[in-house]
């Protein structure tokens, strides 16, 4: 696993948190929710291949 994916996830988390706070302070809770959802979806698209690879490795491990 690459270390860059961890830094990317951390950066997205920081940016989403900042944007979320700014939008909530200005009274735009709906947009804050959408920013959080978009950040979550982006991170999931990055992580899903690694999860798939993990399940494949575990399946190969227990296949006789």
Predicted model as a PDB file, atoms N, CA, C, CB and O in Angstrom, pLDDT in the B-factor column:
MODEL        1                                                                  
ATOM      1  N   UNK A   1       0.848  -1.181   0.000  1.00 65.00           N  
ATOM      2  CA  UNK A   1       0.000   0.000   0.000  1.00 65.00           C  
ATOM      3  C   UNK A   1       0.885   1.233   0.000  1.00 65.00           C  
ATOM      4  CB  UNK A   1      -0.960   0.004   1.218  1.00 65.00           C  
ATOM      5  O   UNK A   1       1.893   1.304   0.703  1.00 65.00           O  
ATOM      6  N   UNK A   2       0.493   2.173  -0.785  1.00 82.00           N  
ATOM      7  CA  UNK A   2       1.283   3.384  -0.912  1.00 82.00           C  
ATOM      8  C   UNK A   2       0.982   4.350   0.236  1.00 82.00           C  
ATOM      9  CB  UNK A   2       1.013   4.056  -2.261  1.00 82.00           C  
ATOM     10  O   UNK A   2      -0.141   4.418   0.736  1.00 82.00           O  
ATOM     11  N   UNK A   3       1.991   5.075   0.630  1.00 91.00           N  
ATOM     12  CA  UNK A   3       1.811   6.060   1.701  1.00 91.00           C  
ATOM     13  C   UNK A   3       1.065   7.294   1.199  1.00 91.00           C  
ATOM     14  CB  UNK A   3       3.171   6.471   2.283  1.00 91.00           C  
ATOM     15  O   UNK A   3       0.470   8.030   1.986  1.00 91.00           O  
ATOM     16  N   UNK A   4       1.101   7.516  -0.110  1.00 92.00           N  
ATOM     17  CA  UNK A   4       0.441   8.705  -0.663  1.00 92.00           C  
ATOM     18  C   UNK A   4      -1.068   8.647  -0.485  1.00 92.00           C  
ATOM     19  CB  UNK A   4       0.777   8.857  -2.142  1.00 92.00           C  
ATOM     20  O   UNK A   4      -1.707   9.689  -0.340  1.00 92.00           O  
ATOM     21  N   UNK A   5      -1.653   7.452  -0.491  1.00 92.00           N  
ATOM     22  CA  UNK A   5      -3.099   7.345  -0.307  1.00 92.00           C  
ATOM     23  C   UNK A   5      -3.505   7.820   1.084  1.00 92.00           C  
ATOM     24  CB  UNK A   5      -3.564   5.898  -0.528  1.00 92.00           C  
ATOM     25  O   UNK A   5      -4.573   8.408   1.255  1.00 92.00           O  
ATOM     26  N   UNK A   6      -2.658   7.568   2.070  1.00 93.00           N  
ATOM     27  CA  UNK A   6      -2.953   8.026   3.438  1.00 93.00           C  
ATOM     28  C   UNK A   6      -2.898   9.551   3.504  1.00 93.00           C  
ATOM     29  CB  UNK A   6      -1.953   7.407   4.455  1.00 93.00           C  
ATOM     30  O   UNK A   6      -3.734  10.180   4.152  1.00 93.00           O  
ATOM     31  N   UNK A   7      -1.912  10.139   2.831  1.00 95.00           N  
ATOM     32  CA  UNK A   7      -1.826  11.593   2.810  1.00 95.00           C  
ATOM     33  C   UNK A   7      -2.994  12.213   2.048  1.00 95.00           C  
ATOM     34  CB  UNK A   7      -0.507  12.032   2.190  1.00 95.00           C  
ATOM     35  O   UNK A   7      -3.503  13.265   2.437  1.00 95.00           O  
ATOM     36  N   UNK A   8      -3.413  11.573   0.978  1.00 94.00           N  
ATOM     37  CA  UNK A   8      -4.573  12.070   0.225  1.00 94.00           C  
ATOM     38  C   UNK A   8      -5.831  12.060   1.080  1.00 94.00           C  
ATOM     39  CB  UNK A   8      -4.795  11.228  -1.038  1.00 94.00           C  
ATOM     40  O   UNK A   8      -6.594  13.026   1.094  1.00 94.00           O  
ATOM     41  N   UNK A   9      -6.041  10.950   1.799  1.00 95.00           N  
ATOM     42  CA  UNK A   9      -7.225  10.842   2.653  1.00 95.00           C  
ATOM     43  C   UNK A   9      -7.192  11.893   3.754  1.00 95.00           C  
ATOM     44  CB  UNK A   9      -7.323   9.437   3.267  1.00 95.00           C  
ATOM     45  O   UNK A   9      -8.217  12.498   4.073  1.00 95.00           O  
ATOM     46  N   UNK A  10      -6.021  12.110   4.332  1.00 96.00           N  
ATOM     47  CA  UNK A  10      -5.885  13.130   5.377  1.00 96.00           C  
ATOM     48  C   UNK A  10      -6.165  14.522   4.812  1.00 96.00           C  
ATOM     49  CB  UNK A  10      -4.472  13.082   6.000  1.00 96.00           C  
ATOM     50  O   UNK A  10      -6.835  15.331   5.454  1.00 96.00           O  
ATOM     51  N   UNK A  11      -5.658  14.798   3.623  1.00 96.00           N  
ATOM     52  CA  UNK A  11      -5.885  16.106   3.001  1.00 96.00           C  
ATOM     53  C   UNK A  11      -7.366  16.326   2.705  1.00 96.00           C  
ATOM     54  CB  UNK A  11      -5.068  16.233   1.708  1.00 96.00           C  
ATOM     55  O   UNK A  11      -7.894  17.412   2.947  1.00 96.00           O  
ATOM     56  N   UNK A  12      -8.028  15.313   2.190  1.00 96.00           N  
ATOM     57  CA  UNK A  12      -9.461  15.438   1.924  1.00 96.00           C  
ATOM     58  C   UNK A  12     -10.218  15.650   3.228  1.00 96.00           C  
ATOM     59  CB  UNK A  12      -9.994  14.188   1.188  1.00 96.00           C  
ATOM     60  O   UNK A  12     -11.148  16.455   3.277  1.00 96.00           O  
ATOM     61  N   UNK A  13      -9.838  14.946   4.273  1.00 96.00           N  
ATOM     62  CA  UNK A  13     -10.493  15.128   5.567  1.00 96.00           C  
ATOM     63  C   UNK A  13     -10.333  16.534   6.111  1.00 96.00           C  
ATOM     64  CB  UNK A  13      -9.950  14.141   6.561  1.00 96.00           C  
ATOM     65  O   UNK A  13     -11.285  17.111   6.636  1.00 96.00           O  
ATOM     66  N   UNK A  14      -9.134  17.093   5.990  1.00 97.00           N  
ATOM     67  CA  UNK A  14      -8.891  18.464   6.461  1.00 97.00           C  
ATOM     68  C   UNK A  14      -9.695  19.467   5.648  1.00 97.00           C  
ATOM     69  CB  UNK A  14      -7.392  18.805   6.385  1.00 97.00           C  
ATOM     70  O   UNK A  14     -10.328  20.364   6.205  1.00 97.00           O  
ATOM     71  N   UNK A  15      -9.668  19.312   4.318  1.00 96.00           N  
ATOM     72  CA  UNK A  15     -10.408  20.248   3.459  1.00 96.00           C  
ATOM     73  C   UNK A  15     -11.911  20.161   3.688  1.00 96.00           C  
ATOM     74  CB  UNK A  15     -10.097  19.976   1.989  1.00 96.00           C  
ATOM     75  O   UNK A  15     -12.590  21.188   3.732  1.00 96.00           O  
ATOM     76  N   UNK A  16     -12.434  18.961   3.833  1.00 97.00           N  
ATOM     77  CA  UNK A  16     -13.866  18.796   4.073  1.00 97.00           C  
ATOM     78  C   UNK A  16     -14.252  19.406   5.418  1.00 97.00           C  
ATOM     79  CB  UNK A  16     -14.257  17.304   4.027  1.00 97.00           C  
ATOM     80  O   UNK A  16     -15.303  20.037   5.539  1.00 97.00           O  
ATOM     81  N   UNK A  17     -13.413  19.219   6.418  1.00 96.00           N  
ATOM     82  CA  UNK A  17     -13.701  19.798   7.737  1.00 96.00           C  
ATOM     83  C   UNK A  17     -13.730  21.315   7.685  1.00 96.00           C  
ATOM     84  CB  UNK A  17     -12.665  19.338   8.759  1.00 96.00           C  
ATOM     85  O   UNK A  17     -14.626  21.941   8.253  1.00 96.00           O  
ATOM     86  N   UNK A  18     -12.760  21.909   7.010  1.00 97.00           N  
ATOM     87  CA  UNK A  18     -12.714  23.371   6.902  1.00 97.00           C  
ATOM     88  C   UNK A  18     -13.926  23.895   6.143  1.00 97.00           C  
ATOM     89  CB  UNK A  18     -11.419  23.822   6.205  1.00 97.00           C  
ATOM     90  O   UNK A  18     -14.588  24.832   6.590  1.00 97.00           O  
ATOM     91  N   UNK A  19     -14.217  23.279   4.977  1.00 96.00           N  
ATOM     92  CA  UNK A  19     -15.374  23.719   4.197  1.00 96.00           C  
ATOM     93  C   UNK A  19     -16.675  23.505   4.955  1.00 96.00           C  
ATOM     94  CB  UNK A  19     -15.424  22.982   2.865  1.00 96.00           C  
ATOM     95  O   UNK A  19     -17.592  24.322   4.869  1.00 96.00           O  
ATOM     96  N   UNK A  20     -16.753  22.422   5.685  1.00 96.00           N  
ATOM     97  CA  UNK A  20     -17.946  22.136   6.473  1.00 96.00           C  
ATOM     98  C   UNK A  20     -18.182  23.215   7.531  1.00 96.00           C  
ATOM     99  CB  UNK A  20     -17.825  20.762   7.137  1.00 96.00           C  
ATOM    100  O   UNK A  20     -19.304  23.693   7.697  1.00 96.00           O  
ATOM    101  N   UNK A  21     -17.130  23.593   8.239  1.00 96.00           N  
ATOM    102  CA  UNK A  21     -17.264  24.628   9.260  1.00 96.00           C  
ATOM    103  C   UNK A  21     -17.642  25.976   8.661  1.00 96.00           C  
ATOM    104  CB  UNK A  21     -15.973  24.757  10.039  1.00 96.00           C  
ATOM    105  O   UNK A  21     -18.475  26.694   9.214  1.00 96.00           O  
ATOM    106  N   UNK A  22     -17.029  26.319   7.534  1.00 96.00           N  
ATOM    107  CA  UNK A  22     -17.351  27.591   6.873  1.00 96.00           C  
ATOM    108  C   UNK A  22     -18.807  27.614   6.433  1.00 96.00           C  
ATOM    109  CB  UNK A  22     -16.429  27.822   5.660  1.00 96.00           C  
ATOM    110  O   UNK A  22     -19.509  28.602   6.646  1.00 96.00           O  
ATOM    111  N   UNK A  23     -19.260  26.529   5.821  1.00 95.00           N  
ATOM    112  CA  UNK A  23     -20.641  26.490   5.345  1.00 95.00           C  
ATOM    113  C   UNK A  23     -21.635  26.473   6.496  1.00 95.00           C  
ATOM    114  CB  UNK A  23     -20.856  25.277   4.461  1.00 95.00           C  
ATOM    115  O   UNK A  23     -22.692  27.094   6.394  1.00 95.00           O  
ATOM    116  N   UNK A  24     -21.333  25.788   7.575  1.00 95.00           N  
ATOM    117  CA  UNK A  24     -22.247  25.771   8.715  1.00 95.00           C  
ATOM    118  C   UNK A  24     -22.328  27.141   9.387  1.00 95.00           C  
ATOM    119  CB  UNK A  24     -21.807  24.717   9.731  1.00 95.00           C  
ATOM    120  O   UNK A  24     -23.396  27.550   9.841  1.00 95.00           O  
ATOM    121  N   UNK A  25     -21.198  27.848   9.448  1.00 95.00           N  
ATOM    122  CA  UNK A  25     -21.207  29.191  10.048  1.00 95.00           C  
ATOM    123  C   UNK A  25     -22.035  30.171   9.223  1.00 95.00           C  
ATOM    124  CB  UNK A  25     -19.775  29.717  10.193  1.00 95.00           C  
ATOM    125  O   UNK A  25     -22.616  31.111   9.766  1.00 95.00           O  
ATOM    126  N   UNK A  26     -22.087  29.951   7.914  1.00 94.00           N  
ATOM    127  CA  UNK A  26     -22.857  30.851   7.050  1.00 94.00           C  
ATOM    128  C   UNK A  26     -24.301  30.387   6.889  1.00 94.00           C  
ATOM    129  CB  UNK A  26     -22.197  30.957   5.681  1.00 94.00           C  
ATOM    130  O   UNK A  26     -25.064  30.999   6.142  1.00 94.00           O  
ATOM    131  N   UNK A  27     -24.685  29.318   7.579  1.00 93.00           N  
ATOM    132  CA  UNK A  27     -26.078  28.883   7.557  1.00 93.00           C  
ATOM    133  C   UNK A  27     -26.444  28.004   6.383  1.00 93.00           C  
ATOM    134  CB  UNK A  27     -26.957  30.061   7.558  1.00 93.00           C  
ATOM    135  O   UNK A  27     -27.621  27.895   6.041  1.00 93.00           O  
ATOM    136  N   UNK A  28     -25.485  27.384   5.769  1.00 92.00           N  
ATOM    137  CA  UNK A  28     -25.753  26.520   4.611  1.00 92.00           C  
ATOM    138  C   UNK A  28     -25.483  25.068   4.980  1.00 92.00           C  
ATOM    139  CB  UNK A  28     -24.886  26.939   3.392  1.00 92.00           C  
ATOM    140  O   UNK A  28     -24.520  24.457   4.517  1.00 92.00           O  
ATOM    141  N   UNK A  29     -26.356  24.535   5.822  1.00 93.00           N  
ATOM    142  CA  UNK A  29     -26.174  23.175   6.300  1.00 93.00           C  
ATOM    143  C   UNK A  29     -26.312  22.149   5.180  1.00 93.00           C  
ATOM    144  CB  UNK A  29     -27.169  22.876   7.395  1.00 93.00           C  
ATOM    145  O   UNK A  29     -25.631  21.124   5.189  1.00 93.00           O  
ATOM    146  N   UNK A  30     -27.203  22.426   4.203  1.00 94.00           N  
ATOM    147  CA  UNK A  30     -27.395  21.467   3.113  1.00 94.00           C  
ATOM    148  C   UNK A  30     -26.128  21.320   2.277  1.00 94.00           C  
ATOM    149  CB  UNK A  30     -28.563  21.900   2.221  1.00 94.00           C  
ATOM    150  O   UNK A  30     -25.734  20.209   1.923  1.00 94.00           O  
ATOM    151  N   UNK A  31     -25.492  22.452   1.965  1.00 95.00           N  
ATOM    152  CA  UNK A  31     -24.252  22.387   1.192  1.00 95.00           C  
ATOM    153  C   UNK A  31     -23.131  21.737   1.999  1.00 95.00           C  
ATOM    154  CB  UNK A  31     -23.831  23.790   0.744  1.00 95.00           C  
ATOM    155  O   UNK A  31     -22.285  21.040   1.438  1.00 95.00           O  
ATOM    156  N   UNK A  32     -23.120  21.960   3.298  1.00 95.00           N  
ATOM    157  CA  UNK A  32     -22.119  21.328   4.158  1.00 95.00           C  
ATOM    158  C   UNK A  32     -22.283  19.814   4.134  1.00 95.00           C  
ATOM    159  CB  UNK A  32     -22.228  21.857   5.603  1.00 95.00           C  
ATOM    160  O   UNK A  32     -21.300  19.075   4.091  1.00 95.00           O  
ATOM    161  N   UNK A  33     -23.525  19.363   4.162  1.00 96.00           N  
ATOM    162  CA  UNK A  33     -23.787  17.924   4.076  1.00 96.00           C  
ATOM    163  C   UNK A  33     -23.317  17.372   2.734  1.00 96.00           C  
ATOM    164  CB  UNK A  33     -25.288  17.633   4.275  1.00 96.00           C  
ATOM    165  O   UNK A  33     -22.718  16.298   2.682  1.00 96.00           O  
ATOM    166  N   UNK A  34     -23.585  18.096   1.651  1.00 96.00           N  
ATOM    167  CA  UNK A  34     -23.175  17.631   0.332  1.00 96.00           C  
ATOM    168  C   UNK A  34     -21.649  17.593   0.191  1.00 96.00           C  
ATOM    169  CB  UNK A  34     -23.776  18.528  -0.746  1.00 96.00           C  
ATOM    170  O   UNK A  34     -21.106  16.699  -0.458  1.00 96.00           O  
ATOM    171  N   UNK A  35     -20.968  18.554   0.792  1.00 96.00           N  
ATOM    172  CA  UNK A  35     -19.495  18.541   0.768  1.00 96.00           C  
ATOM    173  C   UNK A  35     -18.975  17.323   1.526  1.00 96.00           C  
ATOM    174  CB  UNK A  35     -18.915  19.850   1.386  1.00 96.00           C  
ATOM    175  O   UNK A  35     -18.044  16.659   1.071  1.00 96.00           O  
ATOM    176  N   UNK A  36     -19.564  17.031   2.663  1.00 96.00           N  
ATOM    177  CA  UNK A  36     -19.154  15.844   3.431  1.00 96.00           C  
ATOM    178  C   UNK A  36     -19.418  14.568   2.646  1.00 96.00           C  
ATOM    179  CB  UNK A  36     -19.892  15.791   4.778  1.00 96.00           C  
ATOM    180  O   UNK A  36     -18.588  13.658   2.634  1.00 96.00           O  
ATOM    181  N   UNK A  37     -20.554  14.500   2.001  1.00 97.00           N  
ATOM    182  CA  UNK A  37     -20.890  13.320   1.211  1.00 97.00           C  
ATOM    183  C   UNK A  37     -19.947  13.165   0.026  1.00 97.00           C  
ATOM    184  CB  UNK A  37     -22.334  13.400   0.725  1.00 97.00           C  
ATOM    185  O   UNK A  37     -19.523  12.052  -0.288  1.00 97.00           O  
ATOM    186  N   UNK A  38     -19.616  14.268  -0.633  1.00 96.00           N  
ATOM    187  CA  UNK A  38     -18.686  14.209  -1.760  1.00 96.00           C  
ATOM    188  C   UNK A  38     -17.297  13.767  -1.307  1.00 96.00           C  
ATOM    189  CB  UNK A  38     -18.603  15.573  -2.453  1.00 96.00           C  
ATOM    190  O   UNK A  38     -16.642  12.985  -1.995  1.00 96.00           O  
ATOM    191  N   UNK A  39     -16.846  14.256  -0.166  1.00 96.00           N  
ATOM    192  CA  UNK A  39     -15.555  13.834   0.372  1.00 96.00           C  
ATOM    193  C   UNK A  39     -15.539  12.355   0.707  1.00 96.00           C  
ATOM    194  CB  UNK A  39     -15.212  14.640   1.605  1.00 96.00           C  
ATOM    195  O   UNK A  39     -14.554  11.665   0.445  1.00 96.00           O  
ATOM    196  N   UNK A  40     -16.620  11.869   1.282  1.00 96.00           N  
ATOM    197  CA  UNK A  40     -16.727  10.452   1.604  1.00 96.00           C  
ATOM    198  C   UNK A  40     -16.704   9.595   0.347  1.00 96.00           C  
ATOM    199  CB  UNK A  40     -17.999  10.184   2.395  1.00 96.00           C  
ATOM    200  O   UNK A  40     -16.027   8.568   0.303  1.00 96.00           O  
ATOM    201  N   UNK A  41     -17.439  10.014  -0.671  1.00 97.00           N  
ATOM    202  CA  UNK A  41     -17.476   9.255  -1.925  1.00 97.00           C  
ATOM    203  C   UNK A  41     -16.106   9.236  -2.598  1.00 97.00           C  
ATOM    204  CB  UNK A  41     -18.521   9.849  -2.880  1.00 97.00           C  
ATOM    205  O   UNK A  41     -15.685   8.207  -3.126  1.00 97.00           O  
ATOM    206  N   UNK A  42     -15.419  10.359  -2.579  1.00 96.00           N  
ATOM    207  CA  UNK A  42     -14.091  10.429  -3.185  1.00 96.00           C  
ATOM    208  C   UNK A  42     -13.125   9.465  -2.498  1.00 96.00           C  
ATOM    209  CB  UNK A  42     -13.547  11.862  -3.115  1.00 96.00           C  
ATOM    210  O   UNK A  42     -12.391   8.735  -3.164  1.00 96.00           O  
ATOM    211  N   UNK A  43     -13.127   9.464  -1.185  1.00 96.00           N  
ATOM    212  CA  UNK A  43     -12.241   8.572  -0.433  1.00 96.00           C  
ATOM    213  C   UNK A  43     -12.633   7.111  -0.662  1.00 96.00           C  
ATOM    214  CB  UNK A  43     -12.285   8.910   1.078  1.00 96.00           C  
ATOM    215  O   UNK A  43     -11.761   6.250  -0.778  1.00 96.00           O  
ATOM    216  N   UNK A  44     -13.921   6.826  -0.727  1.00 96.00           N  
ATOM    217  CA  UNK A  44     -14.343   5.448  -0.977  1.00 96.00           C  
ATOM    218  C   UNK A  44     -13.878   4.958  -2.346  1.00 96.00           C  
ATOM    219  CB  UNK A  44     -15.861   5.333  -0.872  1.00 96.00           C  
ATOM    220  O   UNK A  44     -13.471   3.804  -2.479  1.00 96.00           O  
ATOM    221  N   UNK A  45     -13.933   5.815  -3.362  1.00 96.00           N  
ATOM    222  CA  UNK A  45     -13.462   5.416  -4.685  1.00 96.00           C  
ATOM    223  C   UNK A  45     -11.964   5.134  -4.676  1.00 96.00           C  
ATOM    224  CB  UNK A  45     -13.785   6.499  -5.712  1.00 96.00           C  
ATOM    225  O   UNK A  45     -11.487   4.302  -5.447  1.00 96.00           O  
ATOM    226  N   UNK A  46     -11.231   5.808  -3.825  1.00 94.00           N  
ATOM    227  CA  UNK A  46      -9.795   5.541  -3.710  1.00 94.00           C  
ATOM    228  C   UNK A  46      -9.516   4.249  -2.950  1.00 94.00           C  
ATOM    229  CB  UNK A  46      -9.098   6.706  -3.016  1.00 94.00           C  
ATOM    230  O   UNK A  46      -8.560   3.543  -3.272  1.00 94.00           O  
ATOM    231  N   UNK A  47     -10.330   3.926  -1.950  1.00 94.00           N  
ATOM    232  CA  UNK A  47     -10.048   2.819  -1.041  1.00 94.00           C  
ATOM    233  C   UNK A  47     -10.625   1.489  -1.525  1.00 94.00           C  
ATOM    234  CB  UNK A  47     -10.592   3.135   0.327  1.00 94.00           C  
ATOM    235  O   UNK A  47     -10.095   0.432  -1.181  1.00 94.00           O  
ATOM    236  N   UNK A  48     -11.685   1.519  -2.305  1.00 96.00           N  
ATOM    237  CA  UNK A  48     -12.346   0.287  -2.726  1.00 96.00           C  
ATOM    238  C   UNK A  48     -11.398  -0.688  -3.428  1.00 96.00           C  
ATOM    239  CB  UNK A  48     -13.499   0.618  -3.641  1.00 96.00           C  
ATOM    240  O   UNK A  48     -11.483  -1.884  -3.148  1.00 96.00           O  
ATOM    241  N   UNK A  49     -10.496  -0.255  -4.327  1.00 93.00           N  
ATOM    242  CA  UNK A  49      -9.572  -1.235  -4.921  1.00 93.00           C  
ATOM    243  C   UNK A  49      -8.678  -1.941  -3.894  1.00 93.00           C  
ATOM    244  CB  UNK A  49      -8.698  -0.548  -5.945  1.00 93.00           C  
ATOM    245  O   UNK A  49      -8.381  -3.126  -4.046  1.00 93.00           O  
ATOM    246  N   UNK A  50      -8.259  -1.235  -2.873  1.00 93.00           N  
ATOM    247  CA  UNK A  50      -7.442  -1.854  -1.826  1.00 93.00           C  
ATOM    248  C   UNK A  50      -8.242  -2.867  -1.018  1.00 93.00           C  
ATOM    249  CB  UNK A  50      -6.872  -0.784  -0.899  1.00 93.00           C  
ATOM    250  O   UNK A  50      -7.717  -3.916  -0.645  1.00 93.00           O  
ATOM    251  N   UNK A  51      -9.512  -2.561  -0.745  1.00 95.00           N  
ATOM    252  CA  UNK A  51     -10.369  -3.490  -0.013  1.00 95.00           C  
ATOM    253  C   UNK A  51     -10.622  -4.739  -0.854  1.00 95.00           C  
ATOM    254  CB  UNK A  51     -11.708  -2.815   0.372  1.00 95.00           C  
ATOM    255  O   UNK A  51     -10.606  -5.856  -0.338  1.00 95.00           O  
ATOM    256  N   UNK A  52     -10.852  -4.546  -2.144  1.00 96.00           N  
ATOM    257  CA  UNK A  52     -11.046  -5.677  -3.037  1.00 96.00           C  
ATOM    258  C   UNK A  52      -9.803  -6.565  -3.078  1.00 96.00           C  
ATOM    259  CB  UNK A  52     -11.391  -5.188  -4.442  1.00 96.00           C  
ATOM    260  O   UNK A  52      -9.906  -7.791  -3.050  1.00 96.00           O  
ATOM    261  N   UNK A  53      -8.639  -5.939  -3.143  1.00 94.00           N  
ATOM    262  CA  UNK A  53      -7.383  -6.696  -3.134  1.00 94.00           C  
ATOM    263  C   UNK A  53      -7.210  -7.463  -1.823  1.00 94.00           C  
ATOM    264  CB  UNK A  53      -6.189  -5.754  -3.353  1.00 94.00           C  
ATOM    265  O   UNK A  53      -6.728  -8.595  -1.830  1.00 94.00           O  
ATOM    266  N   UNK A  54      -7.594  -6.862  -0.709  1.00 94.00           N  
ATOM    267  CA  UNK A  54      -7.509  -7.540   0.586  1.00 94.00           C  
ATOM    268  C   UNK A  54      -8.392  -8.775   0.619  1.00 94.00           C  
ATOM    269  CB  UNK A  54      -7.903  -6.588   1.714  1.00 94.00           C  
ATOM    270  O   UNK A  54      -7.950  -9.838   1.055  1.00 94.00           O  
ATOM    271  N   UNK A  55      -9.646  -8.650   0.161  1.00 95.00           N  
ATOM    272  CA  UNK A  55     -10.537  -9.803   0.150  1.00 95.00           C  
ATOM    273  C   UNK A  55     -10.024 -10.901  -0.781  1.00 95.00           C  
ATOM    274  CB  UNK A  55     -11.939  -9.377  -0.268  1.00 95.00           C  
ATOM    275  O   UNK A  55     -10.149 -12.086  -0.471  1.00 95.00           O  
ATOM    276  N   UNK A  56      -9.453 -10.516  -1.908  1.00 95.00           N  
ATOM    277  CA  UNK A  56      -8.898 -11.501  -2.827  1.00 95.00           C  
ATOM    278  C   UNK A  56      -7.717 -12.240  -2.196  1.00 95.00           C  
ATOM    279  CB  UNK A  56      -8.463 -10.825  -4.129  1.00 95.00           C  
ATOM    280  O   UNK A  56      -7.568 -13.450  -2.366  1.00 95.00           O  
ATOM    281  N   UNK A  57      -6.892 -11.507  -1.474  1.00 94.00           N  
ATOM    282  CA  UNK A  57      -5.747 -12.124  -0.798  1.00 94.00           C  
ATOM    283  C   UNK A  57      -6.206 -13.084   0.283  1.00 94.00           C  
ATOM    284  CB  UNK A  57      -4.837 -11.052  -0.193  1.00 94.00           C  
ATOM    285  O   UNK A  57      -5.642 -14.170   0.417  1.00 94.00           O  
ATOM    286  N   UNK A  58      -7.209 -12.714   1.054  1.00 95.00           N  
ATOM    287  CA  UNK A  58      -7.722 -13.584   2.103  1.00 95.00           C  
ATOM    288  C   UNK A  58      -8.368 -14.818   1.488  1.00 95.00           C  
ATOM    289  CB  UNK A  58      -8.731 -12.831   2.990  1.00 95.00           C  
ATOM    290  O   UNK A  58      -8.222 -15.925   2.006  1.00 95.00           O  
ATOM    291  N   UNK A  59      -9.080 -14.628   0.386  1.00 94.00           N  
ATOM    292  CA  UNK A  59      -9.700 -15.776  -0.278  1.00 94.00           C  
ATOM    293  C   UNK A  59      -8.626 -16.721  -0.820  1.00 94.00           C  
ATOM    294  CB  UNK A  59     -10.631 -15.306  -1.423  1.00 94.00           C  
ATOM    295  O   UNK A  59      -8.766 -17.937  -0.695  1.00 94.00           O  
ATOM    296  N   UNK A  60      -7.575 -16.197  -1.407  1.00 93.00           N  
ATOM    297  CA  UNK A  60      -6.478 -17.026  -1.910  1.00 93.00           C  
ATOM    298  C   UNK A  60      -5.756 -17.745  -0.780  1.00 93.00           C  
ATOM    299  CB  UNK A  60      -5.487 -16.174  -2.695  1.00 93.00           C  
ATOM    300  O   UNK A  60      -5.279 -18.866  -0.956  1.00 93.00           O  
ATOM    301  N   UNK A  61      -5.678 -17.109   0.367  1.00 93.00           N  
ATOM    302  CA  UNK A  61      -5.006 -17.698   1.512  1.00 93.00           C  
ATOM    303  C   UNK A  61      -5.714 -18.946   2.010  1.00 93.00           C  
ATOM    304  CB  UNK A  61      -4.903 -16.691   2.624  1.00 93.00           C  
ATOM    305  O   UNK A  61      -5.069 -19.927   2.382  1.00 93.00           O  
ATOM    306  N   UNK A  62      -7.046 -18.909   2.018  1.00 91.00           N  
ATOM    307  CA  UNK A  62      -7.816 -20.017   2.565  1.00 91.00           C  
ATOM    308  C   UNK A  62      -8.303 -21.007   1.520  1.00 91.00           C  
ATOM    309  CB  UNK A  62      -8.980 -19.488   3.310  1.00 91.00           C  
ATOM    310  O   UNK A  62      -9.023 -21.949   1.853  1.00 91.00           O  
ATOM    311  N   UNK A  63      -7.927 -20.812   0.268  1.00 85.00           N  
ATOM    312  CA  UNK A  63      -8.290 -21.760  -0.783  1.00 85.00           C  
ATOM    313  C   UNK A  63      -7.238 -22.858  -0.838  1.00 85.00           C  
ATOM    314  CB  UNK A  63      -8.424 -21.048  -2.163  1.00 85.00           C  
ATOM    315  O   UNK A  63      -6.041 -22.578  -0.903  1.00 85.00           O  
ATOM    316  N   UNK A  64      -7.687 -24.103  -0.811  1.00 71.00           N  
ATOM    317  CA  UNK A  64      -6.751 -25.225  -0.810  1.00 71.00           C  
ATOM    318  C   UNK A  64      -6.607 -25.798  -2.187  1.00 71.00           C  
ATOM    319  CB  UNK A  64      -7.198 -26.304   0.152  1.00 71.00           C  
ATOM    320  O   UNK A  64      -5.857 -26.754  -2.383  1.00 71.00           O  
TER     321      UNK A  64                                                      
ENDMDL                                                                          
END                                                                             
